[in-house]
Amino acid sequence: MKLSVWDPFREMEDLLDRYARSSRRSLTKKDGENMNYGDWMPAVDIQEKDGEYIIKAEIPGVKKDDVSVSIENGVLTIKGEKKIVKEEKDKKNHLIECSYGSFIRSFTLPIGTSSDKIDANYRDGILTLVVPKSEEVKPKQIEIKIK
C-alpha cells in the first residue's frame, strides 16, 4: 500500500482552476450575445507614455504565424493558439502545467488613438503593440503672456 501526503491547498487550487476554465465559456454580454474566450488568457501589461500606449502580452511557446491582431469598432483583439506537442508512444507526461489551446484578449482603445498606425513586434515570447495617440489628443502647453 502506497501512502501519499494530502495537500488540501493543492486540491483547492485544482478546484478553482477547473471552475475558472468552465466559467469562462459560459459568460455572456448584457445583450445576450456570447463573449469570446479561449482556453487560456495570456498575461498583459498596458502602459501609457506621452504620445502612445504600450501593450505587452506574454505568449511564450506561440509561433509568430499563430498570432493575429485586429481592430474592429475601437476594440483591439489579440488571438492565437499555443499548440501542444503530441506525446510520443514511449514517453508519458507526469505533469503538465503549461497552458495550451486557443487564446483571445480584447481591449477597448481610448478615444483619440491612431489605430491605423499601430506598430507590432514579437520577440522572445512577448508581443509588443505600440498604439500612438492622435495629434489632437496629445497635451499642448500654451504660453500665456501677461501684459
N, C-alpha and C positions, 0 to 999 in steps of 0.2 A: 504494500500500500504506500502510495506516494503522498507525502504531506506537502501542502502549499500554504504560503502565508497569505492571509486575506487582507487586502488593501481596500478599505471602504472608499477612500478618496479616488482611487483609480476607477472603481465601479461607478462612482458619481460622475466623474469626468467622461466616461464612456456613455453614460445615460444622457448627459447634457449634449454631447456631440451628436448622438443619434437624433435627439429632439431637434437640435438646430438644423440638421440636414433635412429632416422631414418637414419642418415648419416652413422652410424657405420655399418649397414648392407649392404651398397652399395659400400664400398671401395674395390678396387682390387689391387693386386700386379702389378708390372711393366709388368710381363709376361702374364697378363690377368687372372690369377688364383684368385679366391675369397679368401680374408683373413678371418680367423675365428674370429668372435666376438660373445660375449654373450649378454645377456640382460642388464648386468651391469658389471663394472670393479672394483674390489677391489683396494683400495689404497695400494701401495707397497713402502717400503724403501729398498734401497740397500746400504750396507756399505762394505768397504774394510779394512781388517786388514793385518798384516804382512803375515800371511800364509793362509788367507781364505777370501772369500766373504760371507756376511751375507744378506739374502733376507728375509724380513718380510712382509707378506701380511695380511691385516686386513679383516677377513671374519667372522664377528660376526653372530651368529644365524645359522651357517652352521655346520652340523654334520660332524665328522671326516670321516665317511664312505662315505660322499657325495663329498669328495675332492680327486683328483688324481694328482700326479706329475709325469711327464715323461720327458725323454730327447731323442731327435732324431736329428742327424746331428748337434750337438753342440747347439741346441735350447732347453732350459728348458721351459716346459709348465705346468702351474697350471690351472686345470679345476675343475669345481664343479657346484653345484646347491643349491640355497637357496630356499627352498620350502615355499610357502605361506600357512598360516593356513586358512583353509576353514571358511568362515563366517557362524556363527550359525544363524538359522532361526529367532530367537527372538532378534538378535542383528544386528546392521548395522554399518558399518565403516563411520566415518565422515572425517577422514584424514588418508592417508597412504603416508608416506614419505620414508619409508624404501624400499630398492631395493630388488626385488625378481626375481627368474629365474636363468638361467644358466649364468656362467661367464667363461672367459678364459683370461689368461695373458701369454705372451710368451716373453722370453728374450734370446738373443744370449749370450752364455757363452764366456768369453775371452779365447784365446788360452792359454793352459797351466793349465787348471783346471782338477782336478780329478773327473770326473762326476760319476765314479763308487763308490766313497767314500762319496757321499752327505749324510748328516745327516738331517733328518726332525723331527720336533717337532710341535705339535698342542696343544695349551693351551689357554684358555680364549679368543677364537676367533682370535688368532694370529697364523698364520702358519709361522714357522721359519725354513729356509733352510740354512745350513752351507755348502758351496761349497769350499773344500780345494784346494789350489794351488798345482800344481805338484812340486816335489822337485827341478827339474832342473830350474824352473821359479823363485823360491824364491831367493831374492838377497843374495849374499855372499860377505863377506868382506875378502879381501886378503891382508895380511900384506906384505909390500914391505920393504925389508931390504936394507938400503943404505950402501954401502961399502966405 
